[in-house]
Amino acid sequence: MITIKSEREIALLRKAGKIVYETHQYLKPLIQEGMTTKELDALGEAFIRKQGATPSFKGYEGFPNALCISVNEEVVHGIPSDYVLQNGDIVTLDIGACYHGYHGDSAWSYPVGNISKENQALLKDTEQALYEGLKSIHEGAHIGDIGEAVERYATSHHLGVVKELVGHGVGTSVHEDPDVPNYGKKGTGPKLKKGMVIAVEPMLTLGSPDIYMDAENNWTIITDDGRASAHFEHTVVVTENGCEILTGE
């Protein structure tokens, strides 16, 4: 069921989103060669808790950590480990925070040291695909408008669109209705209404969009061809003439 949030709920979602944004800003300068993903996870969890929130993902359907940290060919749901970040890596931090029962959710892909021009373009274009999707949001638009905008931009830049993974509604659960795919047809899908809160999150690849799940942990999604992936996500609230980003400055 798609819900419309009240002003009180939006205020709490705004606070949760601000905590997520601030956690990203806190961790960003620490993403360096020699840092382990487990260390980033521990620092992120401590920061979230210090803000009076709890990590949304820890324990969610059995997920063991506070942050999803995915490296290079890992698309989403990477489990923090003793892996040491290397110069040239791409690392995605997917961060969720729950504040007084309401969630914020945002993912961002970061370079480690000096990355290839190809990977630089992947990050730049995946981030822009997110904002192309956000531009299409306003009261009376459709979910399909978002997916069409993301897909059009991604394919024009020769990037693969992972279709099995989608954005989603956000509220008292970190994943609510509706699904928000990164592909679609304009004018289709549920109509957007003022007060709806959704997470838009392009997950794009340098090569094939085909993916598989790591059989060892049953969580991490990996590109089938082993090429790099990037992931950018904001939680937003639909307004009359556009949207307000809840997980930004």
C-alpha positions as CSV (number, residue, x, y, z in Angstrom):
1,M,0.0,0.0,0.0
2,I,1.3,3.4,-1.0
3,T,1.0,5.9,1.9
4,I,1.0,9.7,1.9
5,K,3.1,11.1,4.7
6,S,1.8,13.9,7.1
7,E,3.8,17.0,7.8
8,R,4.8,15.4,11.2
9,E,6.1,12.3,9.4
10,I,7.9,14.3,6.8
11,A,9.7,16.2,9.5
12,L,10.9,12.9,11.1
13,L,11.9,11.6,7.6
14,R,13.8,14.8,7.0
15,K,15.7,14.3,10.2
16,A,16.5,10.7,9.4
17,G,17.6,11.7,5.9
18,K,19.9,14.5,7.4
19,I,21.6,11.9,9.6
20,V,22.2,9.7,6.6
21,Y,23.6,12.6,4.6
22,E,25.9,13.6,7.5
23,T,27.1,10.0,7.9
24,H,28.1,10.0,4.2
25,Q,30.0,13.3,4.7
26,Y,31.7,12.0,7.8
27,L,32.9,8.8,6.0
28,K,33.8,10.3,2.7
29,P,37.3,11.6,3.6
30,L,38.0,8.2,5.3
31,I,37.6,6.3,2.1
32,Q,41.2,5.8,1.4
33,E,43.6,3.1,0.3
34,G,44.4,0.8,3.3
35,M,41.0,1.2,5.0
36,T,39.0,-1.9,5.4
37,T,35.3,-2.0,4.7
38,K,34.7,-3.4,8.2
39,E,36.4,-0.3,9.7
40,L,34.1,2.0,7.6
41,D,31.1,0.1,8.8
42,A,32.0,0.4,12.4
43,L,32.7,4.1,12.1
44,G,29.4,4.6,10.3
45,E,27.4,2.7,12.8
46,A,29.0,4.7,15.7
47,F,28.3,8.0,14.0
48,I,24.6,7.0,13.3
49,R,24.1,6.0,16.9
50,K,25.7,9.2,18.2
51,Q,23.0,11.2,16.3
52,G,20.3,9.4,18.3
53,A,19.4,7.0,15.4
54,T,19.9,3.3,14.7
55,P,21.2,1.7,11.5
56,S,18.2,0.7,9.3
57,F,20.0,-2.2,7.7
58,K,21.5,-4.0,10.7
59,G,19.4,-7.1,11.3
60,Y,17.0,-6.2,8.4
61,E,16.0,-9.7,7.1
62,G,19.2,-11.0,8.7
63,F,21.7,-8.5,7.2
64,P,24.6,-8.6,9.6
65,N,26.0,-5.1,9.4
66,A,25.1,-1.4,9.7
67,L,26.2,-0.4,6.2
68,C,26.1,-2.1,2.8
69,I,29.5,-1.6,1.3
70,S,30.0,-2.8,-2.2
71,V,33.3,-2.7,-4.1
72,N,33.9,-2.7,-7.9
73,E,31.8,-5.4,-9.5
74,E,29.6,-5.7,-6.4
75,V,26.3,-3.9,-7.3
76,V,24.6,-3.9,-3.9
77,H,24.4,-5.6,-0.5
78,G,28.1,-6.0,0.0
79,I,28.9,-7.2,3.5
80,P,31.7,-5.3,5.3
81,S,34.8,-7.4,5.8
82,D,38.5,-7.4,6.2
83,Y,38.9,-6.4,2.5
84,V,41.4,-3.6,2.3
85,L,40.5,-0.8,-0.2
86,Q,43.0,-0.5,-3.1
87,N,44.0,2.5,-5.2
88,G,41.6,2.4,-8.2
89,D,38.7,0.8,-6.5
90,I,35.1,2.1,-6.6
91,V,33.3,1.7,-3.3
92,T,29.6,2.2,-2.7
93,L,28.3,3.0,0.8
94,D,24.5,2.4,1.1
95,I,23.5,3.9,4.4
96,G,20.1,3.8,6.2
97,A,19.3,5.4,9.5
98,C,16.1,5.1,11.6
99,Y,15.1,8.1,13.7
100,H,12.1,7.8,16.0
101,G,10.7,5.0,13.8
102,Y,11.3,6.7,10.4
103,H,14.0,5.9,7.9
104,G,16.4,7.7,5.6
105,D,18.2,5.8,2.8
106,S,21.0,7.0,0.5
107,A,23.7,5.3,-1.5
108,W,26.8,6.9,-3.0
109,S,29.7,5.5,-5.0
110,Y,33.2,6.9,-4.3
111,P,36.6,6.6,-5.9
112,V,39.5,5.2,-3.9
113,G,42.6,7.2,-4.9
114,N,43.1,7.5,-8.7
115,I,40.5,5.6,-10.7
116,S,40.5,4.9,-14.4
117,K,38.8,7.4,-16.8
118,E,36.2,4.7,-17.6
119,N,35.3,4.4,-13.9
120,Q,35.3,8.2,-13.6
121,A,32.7,8.4,-16.3
122,L,30.7,5.6,-14.7
123,L,30.5,7.5,-11.4
124,K,29.7,10.8,-13.2
125,D,27.0,9.4,-15.4
126,T,25.3,7.2,-12.8
127,E,25.1,10.2,-10.5
128,Q,23.6,12.3,-13.3
129,A,21.1,9.5,-14.1
130,L,19.8,9.8,-10.6
131,Y,19.2,13.5,-11.0
132,E,17.6,13.0,-14.4
133,G,15.1,10.7,-12.6
134,L,14.5,13.3,-9.9
135,K,13.8,16.0,-12.5
136,S,10.8,14.0,-13.7
137,I,9.1,13.9,-10.2
138,H,6.1,16.1,-9.4
139,E,2.6,15.7,-8.3
140,G,0.6,14.0,-11.1
141,A,3.6,12.4,-12.8
142,H,4.0,8.6,-12.8
143,I,6.5,6.1,-11.5
144,G,7.2,5.2,-15.1
145,D,8.4,8.7,-15.8
146,I,11.2,8.3,-13.4
147,G,12.4,5.0,-14.9
148,E,12.1,6.3,-18.4
149,A,14.3,9.3,-17.6
150,V,17.0,7.1,-15.8
151,E,17.0,4.5,-18.6
152,R,17.2,7.0,-21.4
153,Y,20.2,8.8,-19.9
154,A,21.9,5.5,-18.9
155,T,21.6,3.9,-22.4
156,S,22.6,7.1,-24.1
157,H,25.9,6.8,-22.2
158,H,26.2,3.1,-23.0
159,L,25.7,1.9,-19.4
160,G,23.9,-1.3,-18.4
161,V,20.7,-0.8,-16.4
162,V,20.2,-3.5,-13.7
163,K,16.5,-4.3,-13.9
164,E,16.1,-6.8,-11.1
165,L,16.9,-4.2,-8.5
166,V,14.6,-1.2,-7.9
167,G,14.0,1.9,-5.8
168,H,11.2,1.9,-3.3
169,G,8.9,3.8,-0.9
170,V,10.4,4.9,2.4
171,G,8.7,5.5,5.7
172,T,8.3,3.5,8.9
173,S,9.9,0.7,7.0
174,V,13.1,1.2,5.0
175,H,11.4,-0.6,2.0
176,E,7.7,0.3,1.3
177,D,5.5,0.4,-1.8
178,P,5.8,1.5,-4.5
179,D,8.7,-0.1,-6.4
180,V,10.6,2.5,-8.4
181,P,12.4,0.8,-11.3
182,N,15.2,2.4,-13.3
183,Y,13.5,1.6,-16.6
184,G,10.0,2.2,-17.8
185,K,7.6,4.0,-20.0
186,K,6.4,7.5,-19.4
187,G,2.8,7.8,-18.2
188,T,2.7,4.3,-16.7
189,G,2.7,3.0,-13.2
190,P,1.3,4.6,-10.0
191,K,0.6,8.3,-10.1
192,L,2.8,10.4,-7.8
193,K,1.0,12.4,-5.1
194,K,2.2,15.2,-2.9
195,G,3.6,13.7,0.4
196,M,4.7,10.4,-1.1
197,V,8.3,9.5,0.0
198,I,10.4,7.4,-2.4
199,A,14.0,6.3,-2.9
200,V,15.3,6.7,-6.4
201,E,18.5,4.6,-7.0
202,P,20.1,3.9,-10.4
203,M,22.4,0.9,-10.3
204,L,24.3,1.0,-13.6
205,T,27.2,-1.1,-15.0
206,L,30.0,-0.6,-17.4
207,G,29.2,-3.8,-19.2
208,S,26.3,-6.3,-19.1
209,P,23.4,-5.5,-16.8
210,D,23.2,-9.3,-15.9
211,I,23.8,-10.1,-12.3
212,Y,24.1,-13.0,-9.8
213,M,24.0,-13.5,-6.1
214,D,27.1,-14.5,-4.1
215,A,26.3,-18.1,-3.1
216,E,28.5,-17.9,0.0
217,N,26.6,-15.1,1.8
218,N,23.3,-15.0,-0.1
219,W,23.3,-11.2,0.0
220,T,25.8,-9.6,-2.3
221,I,24.8,-9.0,-5.9
222,I,27.6,-9.0,-8.5
223,T,27.9,-8.2,-12.2
224,D,27.9,-11.3,-14.3
225,D,30.8,-10.1,-16.4
226,G,32.9,-8.9,-13.5
227,R,32.9,-5.3,-14.7
228,A,32.4,-2.3,-12.4
229,S,29.0,-1.0,-11.1
230,A,28.0,2.2,-9.5
231,H,25.0,3.1,-7.3
232,F,23.6,6.5,-6.4
233,E,20.4,7.0,-4.3
234,H,18.4,9.8,-2.7
235,T,15.2,9.6,-0.6
236,V,12.8,12.4,-1.7
237,V,9.3,13.6,-0.9
238,V,7.0,14.5,-3.8
239,T,5.9,18.1,-3.8
240,E,3.4,19.9,-6.0
241,N,6.0,21.1,-8.5
242,G,8.9,18.7,-8.0
243,C,10.5,17.0,-5.0
244,E,12.5,17.8,-1.9
245,I,15.7,15.7,-1.4
246,L,15.6,14.4,2.2
247,T,19.1,12.9,2.1
248,G,21.0,15.9,0.9
249,E,22.4,19.2,2.4
